[in-house]
Amino acid sequence: MAVAARIRELGSRHQTLDKAIQDEVRSPAGDDLRLQELKRRKLKLKEEMESLQRRAH
């Protein structure tokens, strides 16, 4: 069950990053470099979750 717990943890972090991205986009003084970094981190989490899910099945 450690894999399932890890996937849940990554999902939670993914949602947190999604909210941060939305906040950055809505900000009038949004930082493009920060937005790019947040998106990169979110994609990395998604790829890791998908990899773990494939291995679990």
All heavy atoms as atom14 arrays in JSON, in Angstrom:
{
  "sequence": "MAVAARIRELGSRHQTLDKAIQDEVRSPAGDDLRLQELKRRKLKLKEEMESLQRRAH",
  "atom14_mask": [
    [1, 1, 1, 1, 1, 1, 1, 1, 0, 0, 0, 0, 0, 0],
    [1, 1, 1, 1, 1, 0, 0, 0, 0, 0, 0, 0, 0, 0],
    [1, 1, 1, 1, 1, 1, 1, 0, 0, 0, 0, 0, 0, 0],
    [1, 1, 1, 1, 1, 0, 0, 0, 0, 0, 0, 0, 0, 0],
    [1, 1, 1, 1, 1, 0, 0, 0, 0, 0, 0, 0, 0, 0],
    [1, 1, 1, 1, 1, 1, 1, 1, 1, 1, 1, 0, 0, 0],
    [1, 1, 1, 1, 1, 1, 1, 1, 0, 0, 0, 0, 0, 0],
    [1, 1, 1, 1, 1, 1, 1, 1, 1, 1, 1, 0, 0, 0],
    [1, 1, 1, 1, 1, 1, 1, 1, 1, 0, 0, 0, 0, 0],
    [1, 1, 1, 1, 1, 1, 1, 1, 0, 0, 0, 0, 0, 0],
    [1, 1, 1, 1, 0, 0, 0, 0, 0, 0, 0, 0, 0, 0],
    [1, 1, 1, 1, 1, 1, 0, 0, 0, 0, 0, 0, 0, 0],
    [1, 1, 1, 1, 1, 1, 1, 1, 1, 1, 1, 0, 0, 0],
    [1, 1, 1, 1, 1, 1, 1, 1, 1, 1, 0, 0, 0, 0],
    [1, 1, 1, 1, 1, 1, 1, 1, 1, 0, 0, 0, 0, 0],
    [1, 1, 1, 1, 1, 1, 1, 0, 0, 0, 0, 0, 0, 0],
    [1, 1, 1, 1, 1, 1, 1, 1, 0, 0, 0, 0, 0, 0],
    [1, 1, 1, 1, 1, 1, 1, 1, 0, 0, 0, 0, 0, 0],
    [1, 1, 1, 1, 1, 1, 1, 1, 1, 0, 0, 0, 0, 0],
    [1, 1, 1, 1, 1, 0, 0, 0, 0, 0, 0, 0, 0, 0],
    [1, 1, 1, 1, 1, 1, 1, 1, 0, 0, 0, 0, 0, 0],
    [1, 1, 1, 1, 1, 1, 1, 1, 1, 0, 0, 0, 0, 0],
    [1, 1, 1, 1, 1, 1, 1, 1, 0, 0, 0, 0, 0, 0],
    [1, 1, 1, 1, 1, 1, 1, 1, 1, 0, 0, 0, 0, 0],
    [1, 1, 1, 1, 1, 1, 1, 0, 0, 0, 0, 0, 0, 0],
    [1, 1, 1, 1, 1, 1, 1, 1, 1, 1, 1, 0, 0, 0],
    [1, 1, 1, 1, 1, 1, 0, 0, 0, 0, 0, 0, 0, 0],
    [1, 1, 1, 1, 1, 1, 1, 0, 0, 0, 0, 0, 0, 0],
    [1, 1, 1, 1, 1, 0, 0, 0, 0, 0, 0, 0, 0, 0],
    [1, 1, 1, 1, 0, 0, 0, 0, 0, 0, 0, 0, 0, 0],
    [1, 1, 1, 1, 1, 1, 1, 1, 0, 0, 0, 0, 0, 0],
    [1, 1, 1, 1, 1, 1, 1, 1, 0, 0, 0, 0, 0, 0],
    [1, 1, 1, 1, 1, 1, 1, 1, 0, 0, 0, 0, 0, 0],
    [1, 1, 1, 1, 1, 1, 1, 1, 1, 1, 1, 0, 0, 0],
    [1, 1, 1, 1, 1, 1, 1, 1, 0, 0, 0, 0, 0, 0],
    [1, 1, 1, 1, 1, 1, 1, 1, 1, 0, 0, 0, 0, 0],
    [1, 1, 1, 1, 1, 1, 1, 1, 1, 0, 0, 0, 0, 0],
    [1, 1, 1, 1, 1, 1, 1, 1, 0, 0, 0, 0, 0, 0],
    [1, 1, 1, 1, 1, 1, 1, 1, 1, 0, 0, 0, 0, 0],
    [1, 1, 1, 1, 1, 1, 1, 1, 1, 1, 1, 0, 0, 0],
    [1, 1, 1, 1, 1, 1, 1, 1, 1, 1, 1, 0, 0, 0],
    [1, 1, 1, 1, 1, 1, 1, 1, 1, 0, 0, 0, 0, 0],
    [1, 1, 1, 1, 1, 1, 1, 1, 0, 0, 0, 0, 0, 0],
    [1, 1, 1, 1, 1, 1, 1, 1, 1, 0, 0, 0, 0, 0],
    [1, 1, 1, 1, 1, 1, 1, 1, 0, 0, 0, 0, 0, 0],
    [1, 1, 1, 1, 1, 1, 1, 1, 1, 0, 0, 0, 0, 0],
    [1, 1, 1, 1, 1, 1, 1, 1, 1, 0, 0, 0, 0, 0],
    [1, 1, 1, 1, 1, 1, 1, 1, 1, 0, 0, 0, 0, 0],
    [1, 1, 1, 1, 1, 1, 1, 1, 0, 0, 0, 0, 0, 0],
    [1, 1, 1, 1, 1, 1, 1, 1, 1, 0, 0, 0, 0, 0],
    [1, 1, 1, 1, 1, 1, 0, 0, 0, 0, 0, 0, 0, 0],
    [1, 1, 1, 1, 1, 1, 1, 1, 0, 0, 0, 0, 0, 0],
    [1, 1, 1, 1, 1, 1, 1, 1, 1, 0, 0, 0, 0, 0],
    [1, 1, 1, 1, 1, 1, 1, 1, 1, 1, 1, 0, 0, 0],
    [1, 1, 1, 1, 1, 1, 1, 1, 1, 1, 1, 0, 0, 0],
    [1, 1, 1, 1, 1, 0, 0, 0, 0, 0, 0, 0, 0, 0],
    [1, 1, 1, 1, 1, 1, 1, 1, 1, 1, 0, 0, 0, 0]
  ],
  "atom14_positions": [
    [[0.8, -1.19, 0.0], [0.0, 0.0, 0.0], [0.85, 1.26, 0.0], [0.32, 2.36, -0.1], [-0.93, 0.01, 1.21], [-2.12, -0.92, 1.05], [-2.79, -0.79, -0.6], [-4.43, -0.33, -0.31], [0.0, 0.0, 0.0], [0.0, 0.0, 0.0], [0.0, 0.0, 0.0], [0.0, 0.0, 0.0], [0.0, 0.0, 0.0], [0.0, 0.0, 0.0]],
    [[2.12, 1.15, 0.12], [2.99, 2.33, 0.12], [2.89, 3.08, -1.21], [2.97, 4.3, -1.22], [4.42, 1.91, 0.39], [0.0, 0.0, 0.0], [0.0, 0.0, 0.0], [0.0, 0.0, 0.0], [0.0, 0.0, 0.0], [0.0, 0.0, 0.0], [0.0, 0.0, 0.0], [0.0, 0.0, 0.0], [0.0, 0.0, 0.0], [0.0, 0.0, 0.0]],
    [[2.7, 2.35, -2.29], [2.6, 2.99, -3.61], [1.33, 3.84, -3.67], [1.36, 4.98, -4.14], [2.61, 1.93, -4.73], [2.32, 2.57, -6.08], [3.95, 1.21, -4.77], [0.0, 0.0, 0.0], [0.0, 0.0, 0.0], [0.0, 0.0, 0.0], [0.0, 0.0, 0.0], [0.0, 0.0, 0.0], [0.0, 0.0, 0.0], [0.0, 0.0, 0.0]],
    [[0.23, 3.31, -3.17], [-1.03, 4.06, -3.18], [-0.91, 5.33, -2.34], [-1.41, 6.39, -2.73], [-2.17, 3.19, -2.67], [0.0, 0.0, 0.0], [0.0, 0.0, 0.0], [0.0, 0.0, 0.0], [0.0, 0.0, 0.0], [0.0, 0.0, 0.0], [0.0, 0.0, 0.0], [0.0, 0.0, 0.0], [0.0, 0.0, 0.0], [0.0, 0.0, 0.0]],
    [[-0.25, 5.23, -1.21], [-0.06, 6.41, -0.35], [0.81, 7.45, -1.06], [0.54, 8.65, -0.98], [0.58, 6.0, 0.97], [0.0, 0.0, 0.0], [0.0, 0.0, 0.0], [0.0, 0.0, 0.0], [0.0, 0.0, 0.0], [0.0, 0.0, 0.0], [0.0, 0.0, 0.0], [0.0, 0.0, 0.0], [0.0, 0.0, 0.0], [0.0, 0.0, 0.0]],
    [[1.81, 6.99, -1.76], [2.7, 7.91, -2.5], [1.92, 8.61, -3.62], [2.08, 9.81, -3.85], [3.89, 7.13, -3.06], [4.84, 7.95, -3.89], [5.63, 8.9, -3.05], [6.61, 9.58, -3.9], [7.05, 10.79, -3.69], [6.66, 11.45, -2.63], [7.9, 11.33, -4.51], [0.0, 0.0, 0.0], [0.0, 0.0, 0.0], [0.0, 0.0, 0.0]],
    [[1.07, 7.86, -4.31], [0.26, 8.44, -5.38], [-0.68, 9.51, -4.81], [-0.84, 10.58, -5.4], [-0.52, 7.34, -6.13], [0.46, 6.46, -6.93], [-1.56, 7.97, -7.07], [-0.15, 5.23, -7.54], [0.0, 0.0, 0.0], [0.0, 0.0, 0.0], [0.0, 0.0, 0.0], [0.0, 0.0, 0.0], [0.0, 0.0, 0.0], [0.0, 0.0, 0.0]],
    [[-1.28, 9.22, -3.65], [-2.17, 10.21, -3.02], [-1.39, 11.46, -2.63], [-1.86, 12.59, -2.82], [-2.86, 9.61, -1.79], [-4.03, 8.71, -2.13], [-4.84, 8.38, -0.9], [-4.07, 7.76, 0.17], [-3.82, 6.46, 0.26], [-4.27, 5.63, -0.65], [-3.11, 5.99, 1.27], [0.0, 0.0, 0.0], [0.0, 0.0, 0.0], [0.0, 0.0, 0.0]],
    [[-0.2, 11.26, -2.09], [0.63, 12.41, -1.7], [0.99, 13.26, -2.92], [0.88, 14.49, -2.89], [1.92, 11.93, -1.03], [2.87, 13.06, -0.69], [4.3, 12.61, -0.42], [4.55, 11.41, -0.3], [5.16, 13.5, -0.34], [0.0, 0.0, 0.0], [0.0, 0.0, 0.0], [0.0, 0.0, 0.0], [0.0, 0.0, 0.0], [0.0, 0.0, 0.0]],
    [[1.38, 12.6, -3.99], [1.73, 13.33, -5.21], [0.51, 14.03, -5.78], [0.61, 15.16, -6.28], [2.32, 12.36, -6.25], [3.67, 11.76, -5.91], [4.05, 10.7, -6.94], [4.75, 12.81, -5.8], [0.0, 0.0, 0.0], [0.0, 0.0, 0.0], [0.0, 0.0, 0.0], [0.0, 0.0, 0.0], [0.0, 0.0, 0.0], [0.0, 0.0, 0.0]],
    [[-0.66, 13.4, -5.69], [-1.89, 14.02, -6.16], [-2.2, 15.28, -5.39], [-2.63, 16.3, -5.96], [0.0, 0.0, 0.0], [0.0, 0.0, 0.0], [0.0, 0.0, 0.0], [0.0, 0.0, 0.0], [0.0, 0.0, 0.0], [0.0, 0.0, 0.0], [0.0, 0.0, 0.0], [0.0, 0.0, 0.0], [0.0, 0.0, 0.0], [0.0, 0.0, 0.0]],
    [[-1.98, 15.24, -4.09], [-2.21, 16.41, -3.24], [-1.26, 17.54, -3.63], [-1.66, 18.71, -3.75], [-2.03, 16.04, -1.78], [-2.15, 17.17, -0.96], [0.0, 0.0, 0.0], [0.0, 0.0, 0.0], [0.0, 0.0, 0.0], [0.0, 0.0, 0.0], [0.0, 0.0, 0.0], [0.0, 0.0, 0.0], [0.0, 0.0, 0.0], [0.0, 0.0, 0.0]],
    [[0.0, 17.21, -3.83], [0.98, 18.22, -4.24], [0.64, 18.78, -5.62], [0.81, 19.97, -5.88], [2.38, 17.62, -4.21], [2.86, 17.35, -2.79], [4.15, 16.58, -2.69], [5.22, 17.08, -3.54], [6.3, 16.38, -3.84], [6.48, 15.17, -3.34], [7.22, 16.88, -4.62], [0.0, 0.0, 0.0], [0.0, 0.0, 0.0], [0.0, 0.0, 0.0]],
    [[0.14, 17.91, -6.5], [-0.26, 18.31, -7.84], [-1.39, 19.34, -7.76], [-1.36, 20.36, -8.45], [-0.7, 17.05, -8.62], [-0.98, 17.29, -10.06], [-2.24, 17.61, -10.51], [-0.17, 17.22, -11.15], [-2.19, 17.73, -11.83], [-0.95, 17.51, -12.24], [0.0, 0.0, 0.0], [0.0, 0.0, 0.0], [0.0, 0.0, 0.0], [0.0, 0.0, 0.0]],
    [[-2.37, 19.1, -6.89], [-3.49, 20.03, -6.72], [-3.0, 21.37, -6.15], [-3.47, 22.43, -6.55], [-4.55, 19.44, -5.81], [-5.34, 18.32, -6.46], [-6.33, 17.68, -5.51], [-6.22, 17.81, -4.29], [-7.29, 16.96, -6.07], [0.0, 0.0, 0.0], [0.0, 0.0, 0.0], [0.0, 0.0, 0.0], [0.0, 0.0, 0.0], [0.0, 0.0, 0.0]],
    [[-2.06, 21.3, -5.22], [-1.51, 22.53, -4.63], [-0.8, 23.36, -5.7], [-0.96, 24.59, -5.75], [-0.53, 22.18, -3.49], [-1.24, 21.44, -2.49], [0.08, 23.41, -2.88], [0.0, 0.0, 0.0], [0.0, 0.0, 0.0], [0.0, 0.0, 0.0], [0.0, 0.0, 0.0], [0.0, 0.0, 0.0], [0.0, 0.0, 0.0], [0.0, 0.0, 0.0]],
    [[-0.05, 22.69, -6.54], [0.63, 23.4, -7.63], [-0.38, 23.97, -8.62], [-0.19, 25.08, -9.13], [1.61, 22.47, -8.35], [2.92, 22.21, -7.64], [3.71, 21.13, -8.37], [3.75, 23.48, -7.54], [0.0, 0.0, 0.0], [0.0, 0.0, 0.0], [0.0, 0.0, 0.0], [0.0, 0.0, 0.0], [0.0, 0.0, 0.0], [0.0, 0.0, 0.0]],
    [[-1.45, 23.24, -8.88], [-2.48, 23.72, -9.79], [-3.08, 25.03, -9.26], [-3.28, 25.99, -10.01], [-3.56, 22.67, -9.98], [-4.52, 23.02, -11.09], [-4.05, 23.4, -12.19], [-5.74, 22.91, -10.88], [0.0, 0.0, 0.0], [0.0, 0.0, 0.0], [0.0, 0.0, 0.0], [0.0, 0.0, 0.0], [0.0, 0.0, 0.0], [0.0, 0.0, 0.0]],
    [[-3.34, 25.07, -7.97], [-3.88, 26.29, -7.36], [-2.87, 27.43, -7.45], [-3.23, 28.57, -7.77], [-4.26, 26.05, -5.9], [-4.91, 27.27, -5.27], [-5.31, 27.03, -3.84], [-5.92, 28.24, -3.17], [-5.6, 29.53, -3.66], [0.0, 0.0, 0.0], [0.0, 0.0, 0.0], [0.0, 0.0, 0.0], [0.0, 0.0, 0.0], [0.0, 0.0, 0.0]],
    [[-1.61, 27.14, -7.19], [-0.57, 28.17, -7.29], [-0.47, 28.71, -8.72], [-0.28, 29.92, -8.92], [0.77, 27.61, -6.83], [0.0, 0.0, 0.0], [0.0, 0.0, 0.0], [0.0, 0.0, 0.0], [0.0, 0.0, 0.0], [0.0, 0.0, 0.0], [0.0, 0.0, 0.0], [0.0, 0.0, 0.0], [0.0, 0.0, 0.0], [0.0, 0.0, 0.0]],
    [[-0.61, 27.83, -9.7], [-0.57, 28.25, -11.1], [-1.75, 29.17, -11.4], [-1.6, 30.23, -12.02], [-0.57, 27.02, -12.04], [0.79, 26.31, -11.96], [-0.88, 27.43, -13.48], [0.81, 24.94, -12.61], [0.0, 0.0, 0.0], [0.0, 0.0, 0.0], [0.0, 0.0, 0.0], [0.0, 0.0, 0.0], [0.0, 0.0, 0.0], [0.0, 0.0, 0.0]],
    [[-2.94, 28.78, -10.95], [-4.13, 29.61, -11.17], [-3.96, 30.98, -10.52], [-4.3, 32.0, -11.11], [-5.36, 28.91, -10.63], [-5.76, 27.69, -11.42], [-6.92, 26.93, -10.8], [-7.57, 27.41, -9.9], [-7.15, 25.72, -11.27], [0.0, 0.0, 0.0], [0.0, 0.0, 0.0], [0.0, 0.0, 0.0], [0.0, 0.0, 0.0], [0.0, 0.0, 0.0]],
    [[-3.42, 30.99, -9.3], [-3.19, 32.26, -8.61], [-2.2, 33.13, -9.37], [-2.38, 34.35, -9.47], [-2.69, 32.02, -7.18], [-3.74, 31.4, -6.27], [-4.94, 31.41, -6.64], [-3.36, 30.9, -5.19], [0.0, 0.0, 0.0], [0.0, 0.0, 0.0], [0.0, 0.0, 0.0], [0.0, 0.0, 0.0], [0.0, 0.0, 0.0], [0.0, 0.0, 0.0]],
    [[-1.15, 32.52, -9.88], [-0.12, 33.26, -10.61], [-0.69, 33.84, -11.9], [-0.4, 34.98, -12.27], [1.07, 32.34, -10.92], [2.31, 33.06, -11.36], [2.95, 33.92, -10.28], [2.93, 33.53, -9.1], [3.46, 35.0, -10.64], [0.0, 0.0, 0.0], [0.0, 0.0, 0.0], [0.0, 0.0, 0.0], [0.0, 0.0, 0.0], [0.0, 0.0, 0.0]],
    [[-1.53, 33.06, -12.59], [-2.14, 33.53, -13.84], [-3.07, 34.71, -13.57], [-3.11, 35.67, -14.34], [-2.9, 32.38, -14.53], [-3.79, 32.89, -15.64], [-1.93, 31.34, -15.06], [0.0, 0.0, 0.0], [0.0, 0.0, 0.0], [0.0, 0.0, 0.0], [0.0, 0.0, 0.0], [0.0, 0.0, 0.0], [0.0, 0.0, 0.0], [0.0, 0.0, 0.0]],
    [[-3.79, 34.65, -12.47], [-4.75, 35.72, -12.14], [-4.08, 36.98, -11.59], [-4.68, 38.04, -11.57], [-5.75, 35.19, -11.11], [-6.68, 34.17, -11.68], [-7.68, 33.7, -10.65], [-8.49, 32.63, -11.2], [-8.77, 31.51, -10.56], [-8.33, 31.31, -9.34], [-9.5, 30.59, -11.14], [0.0, 0.0, 0.0], [0.0, 0.0, 0.0], [0.0, 0.0, 0.0]],
    [[-2.85, 36.85, -11.14], [-2.16, 37.98, -10.54], [-1.79, 39.0, -11.61], [-1.2, 38.65, -12.64], [-0.89, 37.49, -9.84], [-0.11, 38.58, -9.42], [0.0, 0.0, 0.0], [0.0, 0.0, 0.0], [0.0, 0.0, 0.0], [0.0, 0.0, 0.0], [0.0, 0.0, 0.0], [0.0, 0.0, 0.0], [0.0, 0.0, 0.0], [0.0, 0.0, 0.0]],
    [[-2.09, 40.27, -11.37], [-1.72, 41.3, -12.35], [-0.21, 41.44, -12.51], [0.28, 41.83, -13.56], [-2.32, 42.59, -11.79], [-2.95, 42.26, -10.5], [-2.82, 40.8, -10.25], [0.0, 0.0, 0.0], [0.0, 0.0, 0.0], [0.0, 0.0, 0.0], [0.0, 0.0, 0.0], [0.0, 0.0, 0.0], [0.0, 0.0, 0.0], [0.0, 0.0, 0.0]],
    [[0.52, 41.1, -11.48], [1.98, 41.17, -11.54], [2.57, 39.77, -11.66], [3.62, 39.47, -11.1], [2.52, 41.86, -10.29], [0.0, 0.0, 0.0], [0.0, 0.0, 0.0], [0.0, 0.0, 0.0], [0.0, 0.0, 0.0], [0.0, 0.0, 0.0], [0.0, 0.0, 0.0], [0.0, 0.0, 0.0], [0.0, 0.0, 0.0], [0.0, 0.0, 0.0]],
    [[1.89, 38.9, -12.39], [2.34, 37.51, -12.54], [3.75, 37.41, -13.11], [4.15, 38.19, -13.97], [0.0, 0.0, 0.0], [0.0, 0.0, 0.0], [0.0, 0.0, 0.0], [0.0, 0.0, 0.0], [0.0, 0.0, 0.0], [0.0, 0.0, 0.0], [0.0, 0.0, 0.0], [0.0, 0.0, 0.0], [0.0, 0.0, 0.0], [0.0, 0.0, 0.0]],
    [[4.49, 36.48, -12.6], [5.87, 36.26, -13.01], [5.91, 35.07, -13.97], [5.61, 33.94, -13.59], [6.71, 35.98, -11.77], [8.18, 35.78, -12.06], [8.55, 35.63, -13.25], [8.96, 35.74, -11.1], [0.0, 0.0, 0.0], [0.0, 0.0, 0.0], [0.0, 0.0, 0.0], [0.0, 0.0, 0.0], [0.0, 0.0, 0.0], [0.0, 0.0, 0.0]],
    [[6.27, 35.34, -15.22], [6.29, 34.28, -16.23], [7.26, 33.16, -15.89], [6.98, 31.99, -16.15], [6.63, 34.85, -17.6], [5.49, 35.69, -18.17], [4.34, 35.52, -17.73], [5.76, 36.51, -19.08], [0.0, 0.0, 0.0], [0.0, 0.0, 0.0], [0.0, 0.0, 0.0], [0.0, 0.0, 0.0], [0.0, 0.0, 0.0], [0.0, 0.0, 0.0]],
    [[8.41, 33.5, -15.32], [9.39, 32.47, -14.97], [8.86, 31.58, -13.84], [9.04, 30.37, -13.87], [10.72, 33.1, -14.58], [11.49, 33.76, -15.72], [12.76, 34.42, -15.17], [11.84, 32.75, -16.78], [0.0, 0.0, 0.0], [0.0, 0.0, 0.0], [0.0, 0.0, 0.0], [0.0, 0.0, 0.0], [0.0, 0.0, 0.0], [0.0, 0.0, 0.0]],
    [[8.22, 32.2, -12.86], [7.63, 31.41, -11.77], [6.53, 30.51, -12.3], [6.44, 29.35, -11.94], [7.08, 32.33, -10.68], [6.35, 31.58, -9.58], [6.07, 32.44, -8.36], [5.06, 31.91, -7.49], [5.17, 30.83, -6.73], [6.3, 30.14, -6.76], [4.18, 30.42, -5.97], [0.0, 0.0, 0.0], [0.0, 0.0, 0.0], [0.0, 0.0, 0.0]],
    [[5.7, 31.05, -13.19], [4.63, 30.26, -13.79], [5.19, 29.07, -14.56], [4.69, 27.94, -14.42], [3.79, 31.15, -14.72], [2.58, 30.51, -15.36], [1.59, 30.02, -14.3], [1.91, 31.5, -16.3], [0.0, 0.0, 0.0], [0.0, 0.0, 0.0], [0.0, 0.0, 0.0], [0.0, 0.0, 0.0], [0.0, 0.0, 0.0], [0.0, 0.0, 0.0]],
    [[6.22, 29.29, -15.3], [6.86, 28.22, -16.06], [7.41, 27.15, -15.12], [7.26, 25.95, -15.37], [7.98, 28.81, -16.92], [8.59, 27.86, -17.89], [9.62, 28.56, -18.77], [10.34, 29.46, -18.32], [9.68, 28.17, -20.02], [0.0, 0.0, 0.0], [0.0, 0.0, 0.0], [0.0, 0.0, 0.0], [0.0, 0.0, 0.0], [0.0, 0.0, 0.0]],
    [[8.04, 27.55, -14.04], [8.59, 26.61, -13.07], [7.48, 25.81, -12.4], [7.6, 24.59, -12.21], [9.42, 27.36, -12.02], [9.91, 26.5, -10.88], [10.88, 25.4, -11.29], [11.46, 25.46, -12.4], [11.08, 24.47, -10.49], [0.0, 0.0, 0.0], [0.0, 0.0, 0.0], [0.0, 0.0, 0.0], [0.0, 0.0, 0.0], [0.0, 0.0, 0.0]],
    [[6.4, 26.47, -12.02], [5.27, 25.76, -11.4], [4.7, 24.72, -12.35], [4.4, 23.59, -11.94], [4.19, 26.76, -10.98], [4.51, 27.68, -9.83], [3.45, 28.78, -9.71], [4.64, 26.93, -8.52], [0.0, 0.0, 0.0], [0.0, 0.0, 0.0], [0.0, 0.0, 0.0], [0.0, 0.0, 0.0], [0.0, 0.0, 0.0], [0.0, 0.0, 0.0]],
    [[4.54, 25.08, -13.6], [4.0, 24.15, -14.59], [4.94, 22.97, -14.8], [4.5, 21.82, -14.95], [3.74, 24.86, -15.91], [2.53, 25.76, -15.86], [2.31, 26.42, -17.21], [1.05, 27.27, -17.23], [0.79, 27.85, -18.56], [0.0, 0.0, 0.0], [0.0, 0.0, 0.0], [0.0, 0.0, 0.0], [0.0, 0.0, 0.0], [0.0, 0.0, 0.0]],
    [[6.24, 23.23, -14.8], [7.22, 22.16, -14.98], [7.14, 21.18, -13.81], [7.14, 19.96, -14.0], [8.63, 22.74, -15.09], [9.7, 21.68, -15.37], [11.11, 22.25, -15.23], [11.39, 22.68, -13.87], [11.68, 21.85, -12.85], [11.71, 20.56, -13.04], [11.94, 22.32, -11.66], [0.0, 0.0, 0.0], [0.0, 0.0, 0.0], [0.0, 0.0, 0.0]],
    [[7.04, 21.72, -12.59], [6.95, 20.87, -11.4], [5.67, 20.06, -11.41], [5.65, 18.88, -11.05], [7.06, 21.71, -10.15], [8.47, 22.26, -9.93], [8.6, 23.28, -8.83], [7.87, 22.96, -7.63], [7.54, 23.86, -6.7], [7.88, 25.12, -6.86], [6.88, 23.51, -5.63], [0.0, 0.0, 0.0], [0.0, 0.0, 0.0], [0.0, 0.0, 0.0]],
    [[4.56, 20.68, -11.84], [3.27, 19.99, -11.89], [3.34, 18.84, -12.9], [2.86, 17.73, -12.61], [2.17, 20.98, -12.27], [0.8, 20.37, -12.31], [-0.24, 21.41, -12.69], [-1.56, 20.75, -13.01], [-2.5, 21.64, -13.65], [0.0, 0.0, 0.0], [0.0, 0.0, 0.0], [0.0, 0.0, 0.0], [0.0, 0.0, 0.0], [0.0, 0.0, 0.0]],
    [[3.92, 19.08, -14.05], [4.05, 18.03, -15.06], [4.92, 16.88, -14.55], [4.59, 15.71, -14.76], [4.65, 18.61, -16.35], [4.86, 17.61, -17.48], [3.55, 16.96, -17.89], [5.5, 18.31, -18.67], [0.0, 0.0, 0.0], [0.0, 0.0, 0.0], [0.0, 0.0, 0.0], [0.0, 0.0, 0.0], [0.0, 0.0, 0.0], [0.0, 0.0, 0.0]],
    [[5.99, 17.21, -13.85], [6.87, 16.17, -13.3], [6.11, 15.29, -12.31], [6.24, 14.07, -12.32], [8.08, 16.82, -12.63], [9.11, 15.83, -12.17], [10.33, 16.53, -11.6], [11.31, 15.52, -11.08], [12.48, 16.14, -10.48], [0.0, 0.0, 0.0], [0.0, 0.0, 0.0], [0.0, 0.0, 0.0], [0.0, 0.0, 0.0], [0.0, 0.0, 0.0]],
    [[5.28, 15.92, -11.46], [4.47, 15.15, -10.52], [3.48, 14.25, -11.25], [3.3, 13.08, -10.89], [3.7, 16.08, -9.57], [4.51, 16.78, -8.5], [3.63, 17.77, -7.74], [5.1, 15.77, -7.53], [0.0, 0.0, 0.0], [0.0, 0.0, 0.0], [0.0, 0.0, 0.0], [0.0, 0.0, 0.0], [0.0, 0.0, 0.0], [0.0, 0.0, 0.0]],
    [[2.85, 14.78, -12.28], [1.89, 14.0, -13.06], [2.57, 12.78, -13.68], [2.04, 11.67, -13.63], [1.26, 14.86, -14.15], [0.26, 14.13, -15.0], [-0.3, 15.02, -16.08], [-1.25, 14.25, -16.97], [-1.69, 15.05, -18.11], [0.0, 0.0, 0.0], [0.0, 0.0, 0.0], [0.0, 0.0, 0.0], [0.0, 0.0, 0.0], [0.0, 0.0, 0.0]],
    [[3.73, 12.99, -14.25], [4.47, 11.88, -14.87], [4.85, 10.83, -13.83], [4.77, 9.63, -14.09], [5.71, 12.41, -15.58], [5.39, 13.2, -16.82], [6.59, 13.92, -17.41], [7.64, 14.03, -16.73], [6.47, 14.39, -18.56], [0.0, 0.0, 0.0], [0.0, 0.0, 0.0], [0.0, 0.0, 0.0], [0.0, 0.0, 0.0], [0.0, 0.0, 0.0]],
    [[5.25, 11.27, -12.65], [5.61, 10.33, -11.59], [4.39, 9.54, -11.12], [4.47, 8.33, -10.92], [6.24, 11.07, -10.41], [6.81, 10.13, -9.36], [7.54, 10.85, -8.24], [7.83, 12.05, -8.36], [7.82, 10.19, -7.24], [0.0, 0.0, 0.0], [0.0, 0.0, 0.0], [0.0, 0.0, 0.0], [0.0, 0.0, 0.0], [0.0, 0.0, 0.0]],
    [[3.25, 10.21, -10.98], [2.02, 9.52, -10.58], [1.63, 8.47, -11.62], [1.28, 7.34, -11.27], [0.87, 10.5, -10.4], [0.93, 11.31, -9.15], [-0.55, 12.3, -8.84], [-0.67, 13.31, -10.29], [0.0, 0.0, 0.0], [0.0, 0.0, 0.0], [0.0, 0.0, 0.0], [0.0, 0.0, 0.0], [0.0, 0.0, 0.0], [0.0, 0.0, 0.0]],
    [[1.69, 8.83, -12.88], [1.33, 7.9, -13.95], [2.27, 6.71, -13.97], [1.85, 5.57, -14.16], [1.33, 8.61, -15.3], [0.17, 9.57, -15.45], [0.24, 10.41, -16.71], [1.3, 10.41, -17.38], [-0.76, 11.09, -17.02], [0.0, 0.0, 0.0], [0.0, 0.0, 0.0], [0.0, 0.0, 0.0], [0.0, 0.0, 0.0], [0.0, 0.0, 0.0]],
    [[3.54, 6.95, -13.75], [4.52, 5.87, -13.72], [4.23, 4.91, -12.57], [4.26, 3.68, -12.74], [5.93, 6.45, -13.58], [6.87, 5.43, -13.43], [0.0, 0.0, 0.0], [0.0, 0.0, 0.0], [0.0, 0.0, 0.0], [0.0, 0.0, 0.0], [0.0, 0.0, 0.0], [0.0, 0.0, 0.0], [0.0, 0.0, 0.0], [0.0, 0.0, 0.0]],
    [[3.94, 5.45, -11.4], [3.62, 4.61, -10.24], [2.33, 3.82, -10.48], [2.25, 2.65, -10.1], [3.48, 5.47, -8.98], [4.77, 6.03, -8.4], [4.47, 7.04, -7.3], [5.65, 4.92, -7.88], [0.0, 0.0, 0.0], [0.0, 0.0, 0.0], [0.0, 0.0, 0.0], [0.0, 0.0, 0.0], [0.0, 0.0, 0.0], [0.0, 0.0, 0.0]],
    [[1.35, 4.45, -11.1], [0.09, 3.76, -11.38], [0.3, 2.6, -12.34], [-0.29, 1.54, -12.17], [-0.95, 4.75, -11.91], [-1.47, 5.68, -10.85], [-2.34, 6.8, -11.4], [-2.3, 7.09, -12.6], [-3.09, 7.44, -10.52], [0.0, 0.0, 0.0], [0.0, 0.0, 0.0], [0.0, 0.0, 0.0], [0.0, 0.0, 0.0], [0.0, 0.0, 0.0]],
    [[1.12, 2.81, -13.36], [1.41, 1.72, -14.32], [2.1, 0.56, -13.62], [1.79, -0.59, -13.87], [2.28, 2.25, -15.45], [1.5, 3.02, -16.5], [2.32, 3.24, -17.76], [3.58, 3.96, -17.51], [3.71, 5.28, -17.5], [2.68, 6.04, -17.72], [4.88, 5.84, -17.28], [0.0, 0.0, 0.0], [0.0, 0.0, 0.0], [0.0, 0.0, 0.0]],
    [[3.03, 0.86, -12.74], [3.76, -0.19, -12.02], [2.87, -0.93, -11.04], [3.06, -2.11, -10.78], [4.97, 0.37, -11.3], [6.13, 0.63, -12.23], [7.38, 0.92, -11.46], [7.51, 2.39, -11.4], [8.21, 3.04, -10.52], [8.85, 2.41, -9.57], [8.3, 4.35, -10.56], [0.0, 0.0, 0.0], [0.0, 0.0, 0.0], [0.0, 0.0, 0.0]],
    [[1.88, -0.22, -10.48], [1.0, -0.82, -9.48], [0.0, -1.78, -10.14], [-0.5, -2.68, -9.49], [0.25, 0.26, -8.72], [0.0, 0.0, 0.0], [0.0, 0.0, 0.0], [0.0, 0.0, 0.0], [0.0, 0.0, 0.0], [0.0, 0.0, 0.0], [0.0, 0.0, 0.0], [0.0, 0.0, 0.0], [0.0, 0.0, 0.0], [0.0, 0.0, 0.0]],
    [[-0.27, -1.58, -11.42], [-1.23, -2.44, -12.11], [-0.49, -3.41, -12.92], [-0.33, -4.21, -13.39], [-2.16, -1.61, -12.99], [-3.09, -0.78, -12.18], [-2.86, 0.56, -11.95], [-4.22, -1.06, -11.52], [-3.82, 1.04, -11.2], [-4.68, 0.08, -10.92], [0.0, 0.0, 0.0], [0.0, 0.0, 0.0], [0.0, 0.0, 0.0], [0.0, 0.0, 0.0]]
  ]
}
